[in-house]
Amino acid sequence: MDGFLRHVTSGTNHATGKTGTPTDFLAFHAKGQPSFVDGHVRMGIATHLKEVDRGFVKVTAIPALAAKPVVIGESDPEGCAACPGPENAYRNGTMYSSYTAASFARIWELAARRRVNLEGVLSWSFEFENQPWFAGYRQLATNGVALPVLNVFRLFAQLGTERLAAESDAQVPLDIVMTQGVRSAPDVGTIATRTGDGRIAVLVWHYHDDDVAGPPAAIRLSLRGLKGAAPASATLWRVDGDHANAYAAWKAMGAPQSPNQAQYAQLESASEMRSETLPIATGGGVATATLSLPRQGVALMVLGTR
């Protein structure tokens, strides 16, 4: 990457003979490094974010390129999509979806810190055709049925383009995640946005590097500075062990490798996100809502004003 950046800024263009090469955007890959520890998967989010930061630093270190759009062409928990194995057993369930929420949020945070013109972040994920159900590949769907990680991208799609100030007293600071990962207290974090039509969309996640059971997080969401009166309720979308999770449904039906028509319909239904109504209380100029968020859960609350 260093050689490429030097070439496009100060090297000889072999087509024109001039110095430098017009550059529309810059791209690099960044991967994490999960491992198998004490009988469970331990994710490597710190490795992933360090790789992102290294790429950002390289780009911004060259003034002629510092403002160019940057695309992370592959941003994933590890580097081999077609390599099932114990350390990659996070892929079918909610470890992958909660990791995606926590890691993408930190990538946006790093881009702001480094003042990078981040144009896009891509997940190198596929649907592997003609493979066993839940075969353990890094994919978005299995035999046409969405995995929880795809539903988190669907939650991302409901976020607005205007970022709002938001903080969580249980969100692990960026520098700690980059140096230590999320190895002690879980990471209960948030992103808040305003959509083009004026709605407020708040994403929350409950993540830990270790794929082991843990208690749910008790979320109390407080919204201040709303324009107009707060609504009586918000729309809630969930991705967790009991919501939008075909993998859990497949295991519950005995993990069949040849689902019949009724089972296939059941798996499709289990993969779908369904909205819930979340009551909103108001008082003292603050709108509040409460919910319980399971470990490895991700939720999106969308509310308008009236």
Secondary structure as GFF3:
##gff-version 3
##sequence-region A 1 306
A	DSSP	alpha_helix	2	10	.	.	.	ID=ss1
A	DSSP	beta_strand	26	31	.	.	.	ID=ss2
A	DSSP	beta_strand	35	37	.	.	.	ID=ss3
A	DSSP	beta_strand	40	42	.	.	.	ID=ss4
A	DSSP	alpha_helix	45	60	.	.	.	ID=ss5
A	DSSP	beta_strand	70	76	.	.	.	ID=ss6
A	DSSP	three_ten_helix	86	88	.	.	.	ID=ss7
A	DSSP	alpha_helix	94	114	.	.	.	ID=ss8
A	DSSP	beta_strand	118	121	.	.	.	ID=ss9
A	DSSP	beta_strand	141	142	.	.	.	ID=ss10
A	DSSP	beta_strand	145	146	.	.	.	ID=ss11
A	DSSP	alpha_helix	148	157	.	.	.	ID=ss12
A	DSSP	beta_strand	162	164	.	.	.	ID=ss13
A	DSSP	alpha_helix	174	180	.	.	.	ID=ss14
A	DSSP	beta_strand	187	194	.	.	.	ID=ss15
A	DSSP	beta_strand	200	207	.	.	.	ID=ss16
A	DSSP	beta_strand	217	224	.	.	.	ID=ss17
A	DSSP	beta_strand	233	239	.	.	.	ID=ss18
A	DSSP	alpha_helix	246	252	.	.	.	ID=ss19
A	DSSP	alpha_helix	261	271	.	.	.	ID=ss20
A	DSSP	beta_strand	276	279	.	.	.	ID=ss21
A	DSSP	beta_strand	281	283	.	.	.	ID=ss22
A	DSSP	beta_strand	286	293	.	.	.	ID=ss23
A	DSSP	beta_strand	298	303	.	.	.	ID=ss24
###
